[in-house]
Amino acid sequence: MGYVKRLVEDDLVSKMSASGALLIKGPKSCGKTETATQYAKSILKMDRDPQVSVMMRTNPQLLLEGETPRLIDEWQEQPELWNYVRHEVDQRKTKGVFILTGSANPPENVKLHSGAGRFTVLQMDTMTWQELGYSTGNVKVSDLLSGTVNDYYEPAISLEYIVDRICIGGWPTLIDSGLKEALNMNRAYIDLLCEVDISQVSGVKRNPHKVRSLLRSLSRNIATLVDNKTLGKDVQLNENNELSRNTLSDYLNALSKLMILFEQPAFNPHIRSAASLRKSPKRHLCDPSLAVAVLGLGKESLMKDLNYTGFLFESLAIHELNVYAKANDATVYHYNDSYGYEVDAIVQKRNGDYAAFEIKLGVGYIDEAAENLKKFEANIDSGKMEIPKSLNIITGTGMSYRRPDGINVISLVSLGK
């Protein structure tokens, strides 16, 4: 299969026209380089050219020479290059000169200049169902955020189809792969992450067994409000391993730098009740296929444990919403309060407009989810903030339709940006 157009490309073009250099960041193998290549006229691969380290010591300026836009791939291999790029952008005073791609966040001592004319930043993720062609995209997040969804109806899909897609994930290199090959590739990704990447990202040798234990714990607790203390206990109980508080925190920070760990922040609305709001984030991996891989699971085990598969499906839906939200200048939150009420996802635009989502793998909990959404809406203090533009239930095996009460039931194969 040839190149598949990505949803971030409109944003990429817009940011290139607004700044001298664009930084594209995202987890390894999510497609950053391939997408950047579509727009670059010259390419420097920092991790493959043996002359790079020599030139960095002698004349780094030569690395910046080439037809523009010039793509500098895996720039973080030589983080000192950042300042040379910055000065070059200042001197040339033109837009769209450099595209930098990297699978790790810059070190703390590298300051990202995001002002007009210098740097802009674009976050990429693994591919969505709309990009992969699994979803029609007929129910758009943009419409849900404005409350202007047209009538729709689409049939349901099978549980087996969903489980297959969760196991394979949204990796561009696996588009044409079968299930067995994808599982092997994803497990190899985890091996490399534990044994090489996590030590390289901060220049500190990490214990691969402890990294794997932490990843397994994060995977067991995916899409939940698990805190560091609980993770530590889980690692000790289930992995027969010990992680000190500082080590656990360091490992989590390293996973965040590699953009493997995604934290879904808490929503903070004005509510009528006296409940206190939970402020902890929900934790996800950058693609739920990694949770399947690190736990050594497969299709059969997920079909037998639908409770856990439901958490993976929620994480998958959050992944999809996150990409579609960013395309609409919005952020994905969760709601959880001390009275036990929770909403799986709140997607809010910068202007304050928002939509609420419950996520259910099967149809058996749709009525319960609808009542939960109504309670959430009723608890919003409408004198201080607007009520949601739409109430929505994302389902796996259910069909897509609008309920008589106005709540949208949306199969993941209908959802788009």
Buried (B, 14 or more C-beta within 10 A) or exposed (E): EEEBEBBBEEBBEEBBEBBBBBBBBBBBBBBBBBBBBEBBEEBBBBEEBEEBEEBBEEEBEEBBEBEBBBBBBBBBBBBEBBEBBBEBBEEEEEBBBBBBBBBBBBEEEBEBBEEEBBBBBBBBBBBBBBBBEBBBBBBBBBBBBBBEBEEBEBEBBEBEBBBBBBBBBBBBEBBEBEBEEBBEBBBEBBBEBBBEBBBBBBEEEBBBEBBBBBBBBBBBBBBBBBEEEEBBEBBBEEBEBEBEEEBBEBBBBBBBBBBBBBEBBBBEBEBEEEBEEBEBBBBBBBBBBBBBBBBEBBBEBBEEEEEBBBBBBBBBBBBBBBBBBBBBEBBBBBBBBEEEBBBBBBBBBEEEBBBBBBBBBBBEBBEEBBEBBBEBBEBBEEEEEEBBBBBBBBBBBBBBBBEEEEBBBBBBBBBBB
